[in-house]
Amino acid sequence: MLCGVSRKPEIPGKETDAYRPNDSGKFLAQWLKESARRTRQPASPDPQPAAPELPIVQESAFQSLLGRAKWPLIAFLVAIAFLQYFYVDVMVQIASLPAMIFFILINGQMPPV
């Protein structure tokens, strides 16, 4: 509960609440004055002690393994991606070769077609 602070802040002078980027800081000064006067009342007469710090949770075995294997796994995936690209490139080059037809002579003559 806040004590002794009016609900609506007072607007200094004859100004409106329009935002002014080049304001001289009147609104900021008024807000700082109001915030300095505010006091917070404790919820109960005797405040609760701070909660004890929680122990540091140890990483699970899976997270630890994943953390250690992260860079080798990334390197392996990059190598697989490059090899797939290389394989596709070779297959496209083979497919772009012109077709060749070879005639094999049998006894010095063309085979019957």
Salt bridges, closest charged atoms under 4 A:
GLU15 OE1 - ARG20 NH1 3.76
GLU15 OE2 - LYS26 NZ 3.24
